[in-house]
Amino acid sequence: MTQTIAPATYKSPLHEMTQTTPTCLWNDSASIQELTYSIEHGAVGATCNPVIVLGVLKKEMSLWKDRIRSLIDERSTATEDQISWQLVREISVKAASLLRPVFEAHRGKNGRLSIQTDPRLFRDSKAIVEQAEEFNRLAPNMIVKIPATRAGIPAVEEATYRGISINATVSFTLPQCIAVAEAVERGLKRREQEGKDITAMGPVCTIMVGRLDDWLKVVVEKENIAIGAYNEKGLSVEEFDAFGPSRRTLRQFIAACHDLDALVRDFMVPNPDVA
């Protein structure tokens, strides 16, 4: 008698994708509810930044309002910006803890929480590296986002040399990807030359294809010209900061920092004109 093998069962099309294809699913949110669902369906990573934290707080304010008030009370001299970034840290740490079993199972290659450095630092390599080091210490499975800007590229190399797994963000073009890869390679080689371990590091370069396509549509319609995004010599490192999608994305990220500050401000200095 031929034995019938029951077909594999999956929780969702998303779960089937993660179990039957080489695709690694990273959740573009640090919401505990969303990330828990994603991990159950095969996710191996997640991301956090001021945009995401703002969204999490708006959706899950009942879970966070007491903590915001306690932070304001505990840190009597803190600015709204300092409270905002503490919320980024704490939401990131909670998400990282959910991913810890995945991190251990994959020996550091997956299971990381990608935390973004302050986008307002995009012109300051030293400040980016200093914040990357601090964020890297928040949990063993952190990966730190660094923008692929003129100052970000040397920061990628230095952070990698210091043993930080980086995730290049604000990255849209082949020239940026190559610059990031070369910076990572230099950082890894420097570590190896000093006998430092690199086996558990997992650097990543995120290519923000959707944002690039949005920009290309605008340019093509407006000027009917081609962009050198897919040509390895299409942009120099010095031109990264002036590239349209980079400017647009940095503006959005920086605006989110101010929006997050405004949310905290409503707790710190309630509007007397609002009932």
C-alpha positions in Angstrom: 0.0 0.0 0.0 1.3 3.4 -0.9 1.6 5.8 2.0 0.0 9.1 1.5 2.0 12.1 2.7 -0.2 14.9 4.0 0.6 18.2 2.4 2.4 20.8 4.6 0.1 23.2 6.3 0.9 26.9 6.6 -0.7 29.6 8.8 -0.8 32.1 5.9 0.6 32.8 2.4 3.3 34.8 4.3 4.2 31.8 6.4 4.3 29.6 3.3 6.7 32.1 1.6 9.1 32.1 4.6 9.1 28.3 4.8 9.4 27.4 1.1 11.5 30.1 -0.4 15.0 31.7 0.4 13.2 35.0 1.3 14.0 36.3 4.7 11.1 38.3 6.1 11.9 41.4 8.1 9.0 43.3 9.8 9.0 47.0 9.0 7.7 47.8 12.5 8.6 47.4 16.1 5.0 47.1 17.3 4.9 44.1 19.7 1.6 43.0 18.4 2.7 43.2 14.7 6.1 41.7 15.4 4.7 38.8 17.4 2.4 37.9 14.5 5.3 38.2 12.0 7.6 36.0 14.0 4.8 33.4 14.2 4.7 33.5 10.4 8.4 33.2 9.9 9.9 36.7 10.3 13.6 36.9 11.2 14.1 40.6 11.8 12.4 43.9 12.4 13.2 47.6 12.3 12.7 50.7 14.4 13.1 54.5 13.8 11.2 57.7 14.9 8.6 57.2 12.1 7.9 53.7 13.4 7.9 54.7 17.1 5.4 57.5 16.3 3.1 55.0 14.6 3.5 52.5 17.5 2.6 55.1 20.1 -0.4 56.3 18.2 -1.7 52.7 17.8 -0.7 51.5 21.2 -0.9 54.7 23.3 -2.8 52.8 26.1 0.3 50.7 26.6 2.8 53.5 26.6 1.2 56.6 28.1 2.1 55.7 31.7 5.7 55.0 30.7 5.9 58.4 28.9 4.7 60.1 32.1 7.1 58.2 34.3 10.1 59.0 32.0 9.2 62.7 32.3 9.0 62.4 36.1 12.2 60.4 36.4 14.2 62.7 34.1 13.3 66.1 35.5 15.9 67.9 33.3 15.4 65.9 30.1 14.2 67.6 26.9 11.4 66.3 24.8 13.9 65.1 22.3 15.8 63.1 25.0 12.5 61.5 26.1 11.6 60.7 22.5 14.9 58.9 21.9 14.5 57.0 25.1 11.2 55.7 23.8 13.0 54.7 20.6 15.5 52.7 22.7 12.9 51.1 24.9 10.6 50.1 22.0 13.6 48.7 20.2 14.8 46.7 23.2 11.3 45.1 23.6 11.3 44.1 19.9 14.8 42.8 20.1 13.8 40.5 23.0 11.1 38.9 20.9 13.7 38.2 18.2 16.4 36.8 20.5 15.4 33.1 20.0 15.7 33.7 16.2 19.0 35.4 16.7 20.4 32.5 18.7 19.1 29.9 16.2 20.7 31.7 13.3 23.9 32.4 15.2 23.7 36.1 14.6 23.0 36.2 10.9 19.3 36.9 11.5 17.1 37.7 14.4 18.2 41.3 14.8 16.4 44.5 15.5 17.5 47.3 13.2 17.6 50.6 15.1 18.1 53.9 13.3 20.6 56.5 14.3 19.3 60.0 14.5 18.8 61.2 10.9 19.8 64.7 11.9 23.3 63.4 12.3 23.6 62.5 8.6 26.5 65.0 8.1 28.6 64.0 11.2 30.5 60.8 10.9 31.8 60.9 14.5 28.4 61.5 16.0 26.9 58.7 14.0 29.6 56.2 15.2 29.2 57.3 18.8 25.4 56.8 18.7 25.9 53.5 16.8 28.1 52.2 19.6 25.6 53.2 22.2 22.7 51.6 20.4 24.7 48.5 19.8 25.0 48.0 23.5 21.2 48.0 24.0 20.9 44.3 23.2 23.1 41.6 21.7 21.0 41.3 18.6 21.0 44.9 17.5 21.9 46.0 14.0 22.3 49.8 13.6 21.1 51.8 10.7 23.5 54.3 9.2 22.6 56.5 6.3 24.5 56.1 3.0 25.4 59.8 2.9 28.8 61.4 2.4 29.5 61.3 6.2 27.7 58.0 6.6 30.0 56.0 4.4 33.1 56.5 6.7 30.8 55.9 9.7 29.9 52.5 8.2 33.5 51.6 8.0 34.4 52.7 11.5 31.3 51.2 13.1 32.0 47.9 11.3 35.6 48.0 12.5 34.3 48.4 16.1 32.3 45.3 15.8 28.9 46.8 15.1 26.6 45.1 12.5 25.3 47.9 10.3 22.3 48.3 8.1 22.8 51.0 5.5 19.7 53.1 5.0 18.8 56.1 2.9 20.3 54.0 0.1 18.8 53.9 -3.4 21.5 53.5 -6.0 24.1 51.1 -7.2 26.9 53.7 -6.4 25.6 53.9 -2.8 25.5 50.1 -2.5 29.0 49.7 -3.8 30.3 52.4 -1.4 28.6 50.7 1.5 30.0 47.3 0.6 33.5 48.7 0.2 33.3 50.5 3.5 32.0 47.3 5.3 34.8 45.3 3.6 37.4 47.8 4.8 36.0 47.7 8.4 36.0 43.9 8.4 39.5 43.6 7.1 40.8 46.0 9.8 39.1 43.8 12.5 40.6 40.7 11.0 44.1 42.2 10.8 43.9 42.8 14.6 42.6 39.3 15.2 39.1 40.4 16.1 36.1 38.2 15.5 33.7 38.9 12.6 31.9 35.5 12.4 28.8 36.7 14.2 28.5 40.0 12.4 25.7 40.5 9.8 26.0 43.8 7.9 23.2 44.7 5.5 22.6 47.3 2.8 18.9 48.2 2.4 18.0 49.3 -1.1 14.9 51.5 -0.8 13.5 50.6 -4.2 9.9 51.9 -3.6 11.2 55.3 -2.6 13.5 55.4 -5.6 10.7 54.5 -8.0 8.5 57.2 -6.5 11.3 59.7 -7.2 12.0 58.4 -10.7 8.4 58.8 -11.7 8.5 62.5 -10.6 11.8 63.1 -12.5 10.7 61.4 -15.7 7.4 63.2 -15.9 9.0 66.5 -15.0 12.2 66.5 -17.1 12.0 63.4 -19.3 15.6 62.4 -18.4 17.3 59.3 -17.1 18.8 58.9 -13.7 22.2 57.3 -12.9 20.8 55.2 -10.1 21.6 51.9 -11.7 25.0 52.9 -13.1 27.9 52.2 -10.8 29.5 55.5 -11.8 26.2 57.4 -11.8 26.9 59.2 -8.5 30.0 60.0 -6.5 30.1 59.7 -2.7 30.2 63.6 -2.6 26.8 63.6 -4.5 25.0 61.2 -2.3 23.5 63.9 0.0 22.1 65.9 -2.9 20.4 63.0 -4.6 16.7 63.6 -4.7 15.5 60.4 -3.0 18.1 60.9 -0.2 16.9 64.4 0.4 13.3 63.5 0.4 13.8 60.5 2.8 16.1 62.5 5.2 13.4 65.2 5.3 10.8 62.6 6.1 12.9 61.0 8.8 13.9 64.3 10.4 10.2 65.5 10.3 9.3 62.3 12.2 11.7 63.3 14.9 10.0 66.6 15.4 6.5 64.9 15.3 7.7 62.5 18.0 8.9 65.4 20.0 5.5 67.1 19.6 3.8 64.0 20.9 6.0 63.9 24.0 5.6 67.7 24.4 1.8 67.1 24.9 2.7 65.0 28.0 5.5 67.2 29.2 3.7 70.6 28.7 0.0 70.0 28.2 -1.7 72.5 26.0 -3.8 74.7 28.4 -6.2 75.6 25.6 -7.2 72.1 25.0 -9.9 70.6 27.2 
